[in-house]
Amino acid sequence: MEERRLMSSVVAKKLEMKERGAVRRMIETVRKKTVRNTWRKARVKMRRKKAVRKSRRTLHLKMDLETPKSHRIFTEVGLERRRHPALSLFKNFPTIFGSWQDFHEVFQAYQVKTYQHFSKRMSTSVTVRNNQIKRAALRLKRQDKKQRKKEQFLPEEWG
């Protein structure tokens, strides 16, 4: 489109000159001027956009001041999340229960309904965990690394 505009202005002058070399030179000079002007405009815009902090002044005069996006800050959803953060994790799940038995029943129904089965630590016994601690200590000893803490086993009463 820029090319057509240049050509139309040149065609009007071509009738007067009737020389092809002069027409080409004129097209090139017009094109150079437009390119130079557009680049100058782009540089000025970039200079204005730069956010420069000065000492003892909060903002430079060229910096564009943006208004805070209050439509993002003051939404009802955000207020609800701040009031009850746990509710955003479990939707349609009550938060107050009469007893632990009631909680476990509701939680089991919630897991079945949402297909989110939260694992319980039933498989790891005290002896298995103590063996893991022993193996980790032996591994460090073989690598000639120093332990920061003394190895501490789980009591047998926990089993």
PyMOL commands that set and color helices and strands:
alter all, ss='L'
color gray80, all
select helices_A, chain A and resi 2-17+20-49+70-73+76-83+85-88+100-114+126-142+156-158
alter helices_A, ss='H'
color red, helices_A
deselect
rebuild
show_as cartoon
